[in-house]
Amino acid sequence: MRDMPQDKTLDGTLELLSDGYRYISKRCEKYQTKVFESRIMLQKVICMQGEAASRLFYEPDRFTRKGAMPPTTLKLLQDTGSVQELDGEDHRWRKQMFLSMMKPQSLQNLSNQFAEQWLLQLEGWTRKKEIILLREMQEVLTRAVTRWAGVPLTDAQIKIRTVEFASMVSGAGSVGPKAAWGLLLRTQTERWAQNLIINIRETQTENPQGTPVEAIAWHRDRKDELLTPEIAAVELINILRPTVAVAWYIVFAAHALHEHPECRQRLQEGDSRYQEAFAQEVRRYYPFFPFVGGRAAYDFDWQGYRFKEGAWVLLDLYGTSHDPDIWQNPAVFQPERFLQNEINLFSLTAQGAGDVKKGHRCPGEWITIELLKRASHLLTNVMEYAVPAQDLAIDFSKLPAVPKSRFVMKNIRRVSKPAVKNTSRVAFDGYVQPGDFQFPGTPPLRENTSSASVSGLS
């Protein structure tokens, strides 16, 4: 067996907090390796990066997610009893419940709800001096995903749920007051979700093929037993919260359009292939989730290194999506790279890797891709806006990262009609009104498409 490279720091916790998304990458470059051992929170941890590491980490049943995530992060992003914590056949069985919600028609319906809510809010934005895009997208997505999921909410409740979901995401990578606030709001959200599940079971006929909330309420485990209201509530939140987290990606899409105006022109030309390439490059280039943790399920050897049962391992998601051994000019934003080459399931790891049906890759990435494609159309063809002077720098030590200004827009107006007739597999006829969006049908996403939410990576 080979000796694994060692990070010389006695404990890397402070360096992790300061380097954030780049913690593993910087040390891989320093030690000229794709794997090294360090200490974080006084615990030994093996840090890995690259396609080979991705293939190892997402090999079914090689690692367990139990005990691999800090308790605060686990509570805010997944919570005990969620699909994230399951292994083997129990995980795959529960995963089928989520996959049933990701069929093309269902994705189409969510995208339509998103566009309709965007257009409804757009009318108000045109009357404001300026808006903060992150904040607006959080509410738009909360309105869209709750309608899609079959969760009835009043306008006042929408405001409350928006704050709750956004606080869970923003607090997941934090310590101190922000994390505590997120946990407090999470408790409130879970209580609401539990009451919703109980009410469905008491007032409705069993219908596991219904809306997403009904599918969760009536899901049965491998013993043919309904999930407890507590766990069903957790899984409902694990659909709603990560969809709201796409707000961060939409801000990055707007950031990319501002930094690379040539992308705006290409998107206005109506090439659906370029639209998907743009969405994928936003996911690859910008920081979303830094790494994912696991613990070795048993002893094994890999590339001459020994992994012992229970070993804590972190896979560098951000670094793998910027690995120069995989990507040409990884520090350059270049959507065209996705027009030129097919990529495998282990290269673009923004939100997980591997076969979504067999492992812990999150099916919610399909939601992310479709919403990013729709957002790129709305930003380039349905509205115009100015970007005033502001601090658009991205602090990679903050988890989740976002431009410091949260992306401010002003002088917003709606264009009289979309600039193109056909885009993103959507047919627009004339002036678009809320409710007018028509999808002729979204084909199934390719299994070899690089594509899964701060969803917690199920």
Residue pairs with C-beta under 8 A, 6 or more apart in sequence:
1 301
1 304
1 305
1 306
2 303
2 304
2 305
4 35
4 36
4 37
4 46
4 305
5 31
5 33
5 35
5 36
5 37
6 36
6 37
6 38
7 27
7 31
7 36
7 37
7 38
7 39
7 47
9 15
9 38
9 39
10 39
11 39
11 40
11 41
11 42
12 23
12 38
12 39
12 40
13 39
13 40
13 41
13 42
15 23
16 23
16 40
17 397
18 397
19 26
19 396
19 397
20 287
20 290
20 395
20 396
20 397
20 398
20 399
20 401
21 287
21 290
21 318
21 319
21 396
21 399
21 401
22 318
22 319
22 396
23 47
23 290
24 47
24 48
24 49
24 291
24 314
24 316
24 319
25 49
25 316
25 318
25 319
25 322
27 36
27 38
27 47
28 34
28 36
28 47
28 49
28 316
28 319
34 48
34 49
34 50
34 52
34 53
35 46
35 47
35 48
35 49
35 53
35 303
35 305
36 46
36 47
37 44
37 45
37 46
37 47
38 44
38 45
38 47
39 45
41 70
43 312
44 311
44 312
45 312
45 313
45 314
46 307
46 311
46 312
46 313
46 314
47 291
47 313
47 314
47 316
48 56
48 57
48 313
48 314
48 315
48 316
49 315
49 316
49 319
49 320
49 323
50 320
50 323
50 325
50 326
51 320
51 323
51 325
51 326
51 344
51 346
51 347
52 303
53 315
53 316
53 320
54 315
54 320
54 346
54 347
54 349
54 353
54 354
55 346
55 353
55 354
56 62
56 302
57 63
57 292
57 294
57 313
57 315
57 353
58 346
58 352
58 353
58 354
58 355
58 359
58 360
58 361
59 354
59 359
60 354
60 355
60 358
60 359
61 87
61 88
61 297
62 294
62 296
62 297
62 300
63 294
63 295
63 296
63 297
63 313
64 87
64 294
64 295
64 297
65 84
65 85
65 87
65 293
65 294
65 295
65 360
66 85
66 87
66 295
67 295
67 312
68 293
68 294
68 295
68 312
68 313
69 77
69 78
69 293
72 171
72 172
72 175
72 179
72 183
73 172
73 173
74 80
74 84
75 183
75 186
76 168
76 169
76 171
76 172
76 179
76 182
76 183
76 186
77 84
77 168
77 169
77 172
77 241
77 454
77 455
77 456
78 84
78 85
78 234
78 238
78 456
78 458
79 186
79 190
79 234
79 237
80 234
81 228
81 230
81 231
81 234
82 231
82 234
82 235
82 238
82 456
82 458
83 91
83 94
83 95
83 98
83 235
83 238
83 458
84 238
84 360
84 456
84 457
84 458
86 94
87 297
89 222
90 221
90 222
91 360
92 357
92 358
93 221
93 222
94 219
94 221
94 235
95 356
95 357
95 363
95 458
97 215
97 216
97 219
97 235
98 239
98 363
98 364
98 458
99 356
99 357
99 363
100 209
100 215
101 212
101 215
101 239
101 363
102 363
102 364
102 366
102 367
104 441
104 442
104 443
104 444
105 441
105 442
106 148
106 212
107 366
107 367
107 370
107 442
108 370
108 439
108 441
108 442
109 148
110 144
110 145
110 148
110 243
110 367
110 370
110 371
111 370
111 371
111 373
111 374
111 437
111 439
111 442
112 437
112 439
113 143
113 144
113 145
113 147
113 148
114 140
114 141
114 144
114 371
114 374
114 375
115 374
115 378
115 437
116 144
116 434
116 435
116 437
117 140
117 141
117 143
117 144
117 147
118 140
118 375
118 378
119 378
119 382
119 432
119 433
119 434
120 434
121 136
121 139
121 140
122 382
122 383
122 412
122 414
123 414
125 131
125 136
125 409
125 412
126 412
126 413
126 414
128 412
129 410
130 388
130 408
130 409
130 410
131 408
131 409
131 410
131 412
132 405
132 406
132 407
132 408
133 250
133 251
133 254
133 406
133 407
133 408
133 409
134 247
134 248
134 251
134 402
134 406
134 407
135 406
137 246
137 247
137 250
137 251
138 162
138 165
138 166
138 244
138 247
139 158
139 159
139 162
140 247
141 243
141 244
141 246
141 247
141 371
142 158
142 161
142 162
142 165
142 240
142 244
143 158
144 243
145 239
145 240
145 243
145 244
146 152
146 153
146 158
146 161
146 240
148 211
148 212
149 211
149 212
149 213
149 236
149 239
149 240
150 210
150 211
150 212
150 213
150 214
151 196
151 213
151 236
151 240
153 161
161 189
161 192
161 240
162 244
163 185
164 185
164 186
164 188
164 189
165 189
165 237
165 240
165 241
165 244
165 245
166 244
166 247
167 178
167 181
167 182
167 185
167 186
168 182
168 185
168 186
168 189
168 237
168 241
169 241
169 244
169 245
169 248
169 400
169 454
170 178
170 182
170 400
171 178
171 179
171 180
171 181
171 182
171 183
172 179
172 182
172 399
172 400
172 454
173 290
173 398
173 399
173 400
174 182
174 399
186 237
189 237
190 230
190 233
190 234
190 237
193 232
193 233
193 234
193 236
193 237
194 229
194 230
194 232
194 233
196 213
196 233
196 236
197 213
197 216
197 217
197 229
197 232
197 233
197 236
198 229
200 213
200 214
200 217
201 217
201 218
201 226
201 229
204 214
204 217
206 218
207 214
207 218
208 214
208 215
208 218
208 219
208 220
209 215
210 218
212 236
212 239
213 236
216 227
216 232
216 235
216 236
216 239
217 226
217 232
218 226
219 226
219 227
219 232
219 235
220 226
220 227
221 227
226 232
227 235
238 455
238 456
238 458
239 364
241 455
242 362
242 364
242 367
242 453
242 454
242 455
242 456
243 364
243 367
243 371
243 453
245 400
245 453
245 454
245 455
246 367
246 368
246 371
246 372
246 453
248 288
248 400
248 402
248 454
249 282
249 283
249 286
249 288
249 368
249 371
249 372
250 371
250 372
250 375
251 402
251 403
251 406
251 407
252 282
252 285
252 286
253 278
253 279
253 282
253 372
253 375
253 376
253 379
254 379
254 407
254 409
255 286
255 392
255 394
255 403
255 407
256 263
256 278
256 281
256 282
256 285
256 286
256 333
257 263
257 264
257 267
257 376
257 379
257 380
258 387
258 392
259 333
259 392
260 333
263 278
263 335
264 380
266 274
266 278
266 335
267 274
267 275
267 278
267 376
267 377
267 380
267 381
267 423
268 380
268 381
268 419
268 420
269 420
270 419
270 420
270 421
270 422
270 423
271 423
272 422
272 423
272 424
272 425
273 339
274 335
274 339
275 373
275 376
275 377
275 423
275 424
276 338
276 369
276 373
276 424
277 335
277 336
277 337
277 338
277 339
278 335
278 372
278 373
278 376
279 369
279 372
279 373
279 376
280 335
280 338
280 348
280 369
280 449
280 450
280 451
281 333
281 334
281 335
281 337
281 338
282 372
283 321
283 348
283 350
283 351
283 365
283 368
283 369
283 372
283 450
283 451
284 321
284 322
284 327
284 348
284 350
284 450
285 321
285 322
285 333
286 394
286 401
287 318
287 394
287 396
287 400
287 401
288 317
288 318
288 350
288 351
288 400
288 401
288 454
289 317
289 318
289 350
289 351
289 400
289 454
289 457
290 316
290 317
290 318
290 399
291 314
291 315
291 316
291 317
291 318
291 319
292 314
292 315
292 317
292 352
292 457
293 312
293 313
293 314
293 315
294 312
294 313
294 315
295 310
295 311
295 312
295 313
296 307
296 308
296 309
296 310
296 311
296 313
297 309
298 309
299 306
299 307
299 308
299 309
300 307
301 307
307 313
315 349
317 349
317 350
317 351
317 352
318 350
320 326
320 347
320 349
320 353
321 327
321 330
321 347
321 348
321 349
321 350
322 330
322 331
323 330
324 330
326 347
327 337
327 347
328 337
338 450
342 448
343 448
343 450
344 448
344 450
345 353
345 354
345 355
345 361
345 447
345 448
345 450
346 353
346 354
347 450
348 450
348 451
350 365
351 361
351 362
351 364
351 365
351 368
351 451
351 452
351 453
351 455
351 457
352 360
352 361
352 362
352 365
352 452
352 457
352 458
353 361
354 360
354 361
355 361
355 447
356 362
356 363
356 452
360 457
360 458
361 452
361 457
361 458
362 452
362 453
362 455
362 456
362 457
362 458
363 452
363 458
364 452
364 453
364 455
364 458
365 451
365 452
365 453
366 445
366 451
366 452
367 453
368 451
368 452
368 453
369 445
369 451
370 442
373 424
374 424
374 426
376 424
377 418
377 423
377 424
377 426
380 419
381 415
381 418
381 419
381 420
381 423
382 414
382 415
382 418
382 432
383 412
383 413
383 414
383 415
384 411
384 412
384 413
384 414
384 415
385 409
385 410
385 411
385 412
385 413
386 409
386 410
386 411
387 407
387 408
387 409
387 410
388 408
388 410
390 405
390 407
390 408
391 403
391 404
391 405
392 403
392 404
392 405
392 407
393 403
393 404
394 401
394 402
394 403
394 404
395 401
395 404
400 454
416 431
417 430
417 431
417 432
418 428
418 432
420 428
421 427
421 428
421 429
422 428
425 439
425 440
425 441
425 442
425 443
426 437
426 438
426 439
426 440
427 438
427 439
427 440
428 437
428 438
429 438
445 451
452 458
